[in-house]
Amino acid sequence: MLRFDHTVNQRISEVRQALGHTQEQFAAGIKISKTYQGHIERNERQVNDRMISSISMTYGVSEEWLKTGTGDMFDKFDDFRLEQITRNFKKLDAKAQEYALKLIDLLVEYEADKPS
């Protein structure tokens, strides 16, 4: 059996568990298969920078923590509203996330066109 950087793979498993996701839910969020996620967690697949970036952007995880174990698992937000939006956004499936992003874009456009 192949073995890669156990600590990065283990940290990915820790993130998934901290979020309360199944392997399937977590994998869907970063656009990989459940099988591939299982391989990562069993240290049978190497984790590249693209995957680390995807996990970070999708789940709000600190890239530094994923790579080195240094710092906090999750990025900190100064604005509690942004944290709430992010937490709720992560609960949506991919289709609902796309819809939410379109709504936000429309709201931003509306605000920009609104007279002062």
Backbone as ProteinMPNN parsed JSONL, in Angstrom:
{"seq_chain_A": "MLRFDHTVNQRISEVRQALGHTQEQFAAGIKISKTYQGHIERNERQVNDRMISSISMTYGVSEEWLKTGTGDMFDKFDDFRLEQITRNFKKLDAKAQEYALKLIDLLVEYEADKPS", "coords_chain_A": {"N_chain_A": [[0.846, -1.185, 0.0], [0.528, 2.226, -0.814], [1.944, 5.037, 0.842], [1.513, 8.35, 1.823], [1.944, 11.801, 2.767], [0.988, 11.622, 5.82], [0.018, 13.415, 7.766], [-1.236, 15.641, 6.48], [-3.318, 14.339, 5.131], [-4.65, 13.253, 7.315], [-5.451, 15.609, 8.591], [-7.328, 16.551, 6.751], [-9.324, 14.643, 7.047], [-9.994, 15.254, 9.695], [-11.098, 17.812, 9.349], [-13.375, 17.214, 7.828], [-14.799, 15.667, 9.685], [-15.128, 17.562, 11.717], [-16.883, 19.292, 10.501], [-19.057, 17.718, 10.398], [-19.72, 16.175, 8.23], [-20.434, 13.468, 5.964], [-18.229, 11.231, 4.174], [-19.07, 11.28, 1.546], [-20.628, 13.666, 1.353], [-18.682, 15.609, 1.95], [-16.814, 15.153, -0.091], [-18.371, 15.759, -2.362], [-18.611, 18.505, -2.097], [-16.073, 19.428, -2.767], [-15.787, 18.525, -5.25], [-14.915, 15.863, -5.852], [-14.806, 12.245, -5.968], [-16.539, 10.064, -3.669], [-15.129, 7.755, -3.24], [-12.496, 8.523, -3.869], [-12.113, 10.372, -1.814], [-12.155, 8.624, 0.346], [-9.783, 7.218, -0.194], [-7.948, 9.259, 0.253], [-8.288, 9.715, 3.002], [-7.425, 7.296, 3.972], [-4.792, 7.484, 3.504], [-3.859, 6.767, 0.978], [-3.707, 8.26, -1.243], [-2.096, 11.111, -2.575], [-2.196, 14.515, -1.53], [-2.685, 17.428, -3.297], [-1.743, 20.906, -3.987], [-3.883, 22.165, -5.285], [-6.124, 20.768, -4.371], [-5.979, 21.352, -1.656], [-6.409, 24.116, -1.757], [-9.018, 24.119, -2.787], [-10.466, 22.865, -0.714], [-10.039, 24.736, 1.276], [-11.297, 27.064, 0.215], [-13.918, 26.143, -0.148], [-14.772, 25.204, 2.356], [-13.888, 27.034, 4.239], [-11.489, 26.613, 5.535], [-8.292, 27.035, 6.978], [-5.565, 27.38, 4.856], [-2.921, 27.272, 5.646], [-3.088, 25.807, 8.027], [-4.029, 23.361, 7.004], [-1.818, 22.591, 5.442], [0.378, 22.604, 7.243], [-0.438, 22.251, 9.861], [-0.339, 24.325, 11.585], [-1.688, 26.971, 13.504], [-5.199, 27.938, 13.481], [-7.876, 25.676, 12.655], [-10.056, 26.61, 11.132], [-10.597, 29.546, 9.164], [-10.776, 32.785, 10.567], [-13.473, 35.053, 10.916], [-14.064, 38.511, 10.898], [-16.511, 39.687, 10.861], [-19.538, 38.836, 12.134], [-21.848, 38.374, 10.676], [-20.97, 37.624, 8.146], [-19.743, 35.247, 8.802], [-21.993, 33.773, 9.603], [-23.413, 33.678, 7.181], [-21.594, 32.212, 5.621], [-21.499, 29.784, 7.045], [-24.155, 28.889, 6.737], [-24.273, 28.774, 3.937], [-22.572, 26.656, 3.359], [-24.12, 24.526, 4.061], [-25.81, 24.115, 1.995], [-26.648, 22.34, -1.048], [-24.773, 21.857, -4.124], [-26.215, 22.948, -6.317], [-28.046, 24.673, -5.074], [-26.219, 26.404, -3.891], [-25.137, 27.675, -6.15], [-27.412, 29.033, -7.025], [-27.822, 30.749, -4.835], [-25.513, 32.339, -5.04], [-26.028, 33.642, -7.469], [-28.261, 35.144, -6.719], [-27.079, 36.849, -4.836], [-25.32, 38.241, -6.51], [-27.23, 39.604, -8.074], [-28.405, 41.22, -6.088], [-26.221, 42.857, -5.399], [-25.825, 44.163, -7.817], [-28.282, 45.511, -7.965], [-28.042, 47.237, -5.735], [-25.894, 48.788, -6.617], [-27.043, 50.147, -8.74], [-28.986, 51.644, -7.564], [-30.389, 54.787, -6.748], [-28.62, 57.293, -4.905]], "CA_chain_A": [[0.0, 0.0, 0.0], [1.273, 3.474, -0.87], [1.738, 5.959, 1.965], [1.944, 9.709, 1.551], [2.021, 12.674, 3.936], [-0.104, 11.228, 6.705], [-0.537, 14.517, 8.538], [-2.178, 16.405, 5.654], [-4.484, 13.492, 4.923], [-5.347, 13.165, 8.597], [-6.105, 16.892, 8.837], [-8.52, 16.609, 5.892], [-10.321, 13.832, 7.741], [-10.415, 16.025, 10.866], [-11.986, 18.881, 8.867], [-14.655, 16.589, 7.466], [-15.487, 15.281, 10.917], [-15.502, 18.792, 12.426], [-18.043, 19.843, 9.798], [-20.162, 16.778, 10.536], [-20.061, 15.647, 6.907], [-20.019, 12.135, 5.546], [-17.232, 11.324, 3.107], [-19.776, 11.633, 0.311], [-20.983, 15.092, 1.403], [-17.449, 16.392, 1.884], [-16.257, 14.972, -1.437], [-19.208, 16.493, -3.317], [-18.3, 19.923, -1.961], [-14.804, 19.763, -3.436], [-15.89, 17.958, -6.603], [-14.199, 14.593, -6.033], [-15.68, 11.125, -5.634], [-16.487, 9.527, -2.311], [-14.042, 6.767, -3.259], [-11.226, 9.258, -3.795], [-12.041, 10.899, -0.452], [-11.763, 7.495, 1.194], [-8.354, 6.969, -0.434], [-7.201, 10.319, 0.938], [-8.342, 9.497, 4.448], [-6.627, 6.096, 4.281], [-3.418, 7.818, 3.107], [-3.546, 6.053, -0.248], [-3.582, 9.275, -2.291], [-1.405, 12.341, -2.207], [-3.012, 15.721, -1.589], [-1.93, 18.495, -3.962], [-2.105, 22.284, -3.618], [-5.203, 22.478, -5.827], [-7.122, 20.21, -3.472], [-5.918, 22.144, -0.42], [-7.074, 25.377, -2.06], [-10.443, 23.842, -2.938], [-11.003, 22.624, 0.63], [-9.992, 26.014, 1.969], [-12.32, 27.958, -0.318], [-15.246, 25.564, 0.019], [-15.159, 24.981, 3.751], [-13.367, 28.069, 5.128], [-10.384, 26.051, 6.302], [-7.015, 27.706, 6.797], [-4.601, 26.64, 4.041], [-1.726, 27.064, 6.47], [-3.371, 24.698, 8.936], [-4.056, 22.125, 6.227], [-0.469, 22.232, 4.99], [1.395, 22.455, 8.291], [-1.013, 22.016, 11.177], [-0.103, 25.525, 12.379], [-2.8, 27.913, 13.58], [-6.553, 27.419, 13.674], [-8.413, 24.886, 11.553], [-10.914, 27.437, 10.295], [-10.293, 30.97, 9.076], [-11.616, 33.593, 11.443], [-14.139, 36.175, 10.274], [-14.276, 39.641, 11.784], [-17.908, 40.063, 10.8], [-20.352, 37.67, 12.487], [-22.822, 38.12, 9.612], [-20.277, 36.876, 7.1], [-19.573, 33.891, 9.338], [-23.296, 33.123, 9.537], [-23.691, 33.407, 5.762], [-20.706, 31.134, 5.198], [-21.942, 28.552, 7.705], [-25.387, 28.454, 6.08], [-23.963, 28.464, 2.549], [-21.946, 25.332, 3.338], [-25.163, 23.522, 4.268], [-26.56, 23.967, 0.746], [-26.03, 21.511, -2.083], [-24.085, 22.646, -5.154], [-27.197, 23.689, -7.117], [-28.556, 25.76, -4.238], [-25.126, 27.361, -3.734], [-25.083, 28.464, -7.379], [-28.582, 29.915, -6.992], [-27.547, 31.778, -3.823], [-24.51, 33.254, -5.604], [-26.705, 34.474, -8.465], [-29.076, 36.113, -5.979], [-26.172, 37.855, -4.261], [-24.886, 39.09, -7.628], [-28.341, 40.488, -8.415], [-28.524, 42.217, -5.02], [-25.104, 43.793, -5.53], [-26.141, 44.967, -9.001], [-29.39, 46.385, -7.561], [-27.49, 48.273, -4.859], [-25.04, 49.677, -7.41], [-27.891, 50.958, -9.618], [-29.938, 52.389, -6.74], [-29.986, 56.191, -6.545], [-28.099, 57.575, -3.553]], "C_chain_A": [[0.888, 1.243, 0.0], [0.958, 4.324, 0.346], [2.288, 7.317, 1.591], [1.968, 10.489, 2.851], [0.797, 12.451, 4.827], [-0.754, 12.427, 7.384], [-1.526, 15.352, 7.729], [-3.453, 15.594, 5.458], [-5.311, 13.388, 6.206], [-6.079, 14.477, 8.901], [-7.356, 17.05, 7.974], [-9.648, 15.798, 6.52], [-10.863, 14.571, 8.967], [-11.378, 17.141, 10.471], [-13.356, 18.305, 8.565], [-15.458, 16.252, 8.716], [-15.954, 16.515, 11.7], [-16.741, 19.426, 11.802], [-19.267, 18.945, 9.936], [-20.619, 16.199, 9.218], [-19.671, 14.18, 6.781], [-18.918, 12.317, 4.502], [-17.89, 11.773, 1.806], [-20.122, 13.122, 0.264], [-19.738, 15.96, 1.231], [-16.864, 16.345, 0.476], [-17.047, 15.764, -2.477], [-18.884, 17.98, -3.281], [-17.032, 20.339, -2.675], [-14.675, 19.064, -4.785], [-14.955, 16.767, -6.834], [-15.168, 13.479, -5.656], [-15.515, 10.718, -4.174], [-15.335, 8.527, -2.198], [-12.691, 7.45, -3.122], [-11.038, 9.849, -2.399], [-11.612, 9.808, 0.517], [-10.287, 7.174, 1.05], [-7.496, 8.023, 0.279], [-7.146, 10.029, 2.433], [-7.585, 8.243, 4.88], [-5.162, 6.265, 3.862], [-2.948, 7.049, 1.877], [-3.408, 6.996, -1.442], [-2.898, 10.504, -1.726], [-2.352, 13.522, -2.379], [-2.178, 16.835, -2.212], [-2.445, 19.873, -3.542], [-3.482, 22.679, -4.128], [-6.293, 21.972, -4.897], [-7.153, 20.988, -2.154], [-6.643, 23.47, -0.624], [-8.588, 25.194, -2.157], [-11.108, 23.626, -1.577], [-11.083, 23.94, 1.398], [-11.125, 26.935, 1.518], [-13.727, 27.441, -0.054], [-15.699, 25.543, 1.468], [-14.579, 26.004, 4.735], [-12.228, 27.607, 6.015], [-9.105, 26.825, 5.987], [-6.07, 26.832, 5.972], [-3.339, 26.325, 4.843], [-1.929, 25.885, 7.418], [-3.385, 23.373, 8.186], [-2.653, 21.658, 5.856], [0.471, 21.865, 6.137], [0.845, 22.075, 9.663], [-0.86, 23.212, 12.108], [-1.317, 26.443, 12.346], [-4.124, 27.214, 13.794], [-7.023, 26.662, 12.44], [-9.215, 25.77, 10.591], [-10.45, 28.883, 10.311], [-11.257, 31.718, 9.975], [-12.217, 34.745, 10.644], [-14.325, 37.272, 11.304], [-15.75, 39.997, 11.884], [-18.779, 38.829, 11.058], [-21.384, 37.352, 11.41], [-22.205, 37.321, 8.485], [-20.068, 35.435, 7.547], [-20.89, 33.112, 9.256], [-23.656, 32.762, 8.097], [-22.862, 32.222, 5.286], [-21.164, 29.798, 5.776], [-23.206, 28.014, 7.022], [-25.152, 28.053, 4.632], [-23.403, 27.051, 2.422], [-22.964, 24.211, 3.512], [-25.941, 23.232, 2.986], [-25.861, 23.002, -0.195], [-25.489, 22.424, -3.188], [-25.056, 23.5, -5.971], [-27.741, 24.887, -6.336], [-27.474, 26.815, -4.004], [-25.018, 28.255, -4.964], [-26.24, 29.463, -7.424], [-28.347, 31.068, -6.014], [-26.54, 32.797, -4.354], [-25.132, 34.177, -6.641], [-27.574, 35.54, -7.786], [-28.213, 37.227, -5.385], [-25.677, 38.794, -5.351], [-25.985, 40.074, -8.024], [-28.531, 41.578, -7.365], [-27.424, 43.271, -5.111], [-25.352, 44.723, -6.71], [-27.261, 45.965, -8.684], [-28.877, 47.545, -6.705], [-26.652, 49.274, -5.626], [-25.866, 50.621, -8.282], [-28.867, 51.848, -8.855], [-29.464, 53.835, -6.587], [-29.573, 56.43, -5.084], [-29.065, 58.324, -2.705]], "O_chain_A": [[1.88, 1.305, 0.726], [-0.175, 4.328, 0.827], [3.409, 7.422, 1.095], [2.009, 9.895, 3.929], [-0.272, 13.02, 4.605], [-1.972, 12.443, 7.558], [-2.569, 15.736, 8.26], [-4.553, 16.125, 5.608], [-6.54, 13.432, 6.162], [-7.199, 14.457, 9.41], [-8.345, 17.626, 8.427], [-10.8, 16.23, 6.519], [-12.061, 14.516, 9.244], [-12.36, 17.392, 11.169], [-14.376, 18.844, 8.995], [-16.657, 16.524, 8.787], [-17.043, 16.514, 12.275], [-17.555, 20.028, 12.502], [-20.384, 19.36, 9.628], [-21.768, 15.777, 9.086], [-18.716, 13.715, 7.403], [-18.701, 13.423, 4.006], [-17.316, 12.562, 1.056], [-19.927, 13.767, -0.766], [-19.74, 16.923, 0.464], [-16.468, 17.371, -0.077], [-16.46, 16.371, -3.372], [-18.881, 18.642, -4.319], [-16.921, 21.474, -3.138], [-13.598, 19.019, -5.379], [-14.294, 16.671, -7.868], [-16.229, 13.74, -5.089], [-14.496, 10.991, -3.54], [-14.654, 8.468, -1.174], [-11.841, 7.009, -2.349], [-9.931, 9.831, -1.861], [-10.797, 10.048, 1.407], [-9.608, 6.891, 2.037], [-6.447, 7.704, 0.839], [-6.082, 10.092, 3.048], [-7.153, 8.143, 6.028], [-4.393, 5.305, 3.865], [-1.768, 6.72, 1.759], [-3.032, 6.566, -2.533], [-3.093, 10.882, -0.571], [-3.203, 13.524, -3.268], [-1.094, 17.154, -1.722], [-3.448, 19.989, -2.836], [-4.182, 23.45, -3.472], [-7.28, 22.668, -4.659], [-8.224, 21.25, -1.605], [-7.406, 23.9, 0.24], [-9.349, 26.026, -1.663], [-12.193, 24.149, -1.324], [-12.069, 24.217, 2.081], [-11.827, 27.516, 2.346], [-14.631, 28.226, 0.234], [-16.857, 25.827, 1.775], [-14.76, 25.858, 5.944], [-12.021, 28.137, 7.107], [-8.88, 27.22, 4.843], [-5.802, 25.686, 6.334], [-2.768, 25.241, 4.725], [-1.031, 25.06, 7.587], [-2.831, 22.38, 8.657], [-2.342, 20.471, 5.947], [1.265, 20.932, 6.021], [1.594, 21.624, 10.529], [-1.208, 23.131, 13.286], [-1.905, 26.668, 11.288], [-4.179, 26.062, 14.227], [-6.618, 26.969, 11.318], [-9.057, 25.674, 9.374], [-9.973, 29.387, 11.328], [-12.415, 31.328, 10.123], [-11.548, 35.34, 9.799], [-14.698, 37.005, 12.446], [-16.187, 40.552, 12.892], [-18.752, 37.88, 10.274], [-21.761, 36.192, 11.24], [-22.85, 36.433, 7.927], [-20.205, 34.508, 6.748], [-20.901, 31.938, 8.887], [-24.147, 31.665, 7.832], [-23.382, 31.327, 4.619], [-21.207, 28.794, 5.065], [-23.308, 26.815, 6.76], [-25.759, 27.099, 4.146], [-23.731, 26.333, 1.478], [-22.694, 23.068, 3.145], [-26.647, 22.227, 2.897], [-24.639, 22.856, -0.156], [-25.731, 23.631, -3.174], [-24.752, 24.651, -6.285], [-27.876, 25.982, -6.881], [-27.785, 28.003, -3.927], [-24.829, 29.464, -4.835], [-26.052, 30.613, -7.82], [-28.637, 32.223, -6.326], [-26.704, 33.997, -4.135], [-24.804, 35.363, -6.693], [-27.615, 36.69, -8.223], [-28.581, 38.401, -5.43], [-25.62, 40.006, -5.148], [-25.706, 41.245, -8.282], [-28.788, 42.732, -7.709], [-27.686, 44.458, -4.916], [-25.118, 45.928, -6.617], [-27.194, 47.126, -9.087], [-29.242, 48.698, -6.932], [-26.682, 50.469, -5.333], [-25.457, 51.754, -8.54], [-29.506, 52.716, -9.45], [-28.286, 54.084, -6.329], [-30.126, 55.831, -4.162], [-28.766, 58.629, -1.551]]}, "name": "protein", "num_of_chains": 1, "seq": "MLRFDHTVNQRISEVRQALGHTQEQFAAGIKISKTYQGHIERNERQVNDRMISSISMTYGVSEEWLKTGTGDMFDKFDDFRLEQITRNFKKLDAKAQEYALKLIDLLVEYEADKPS"}
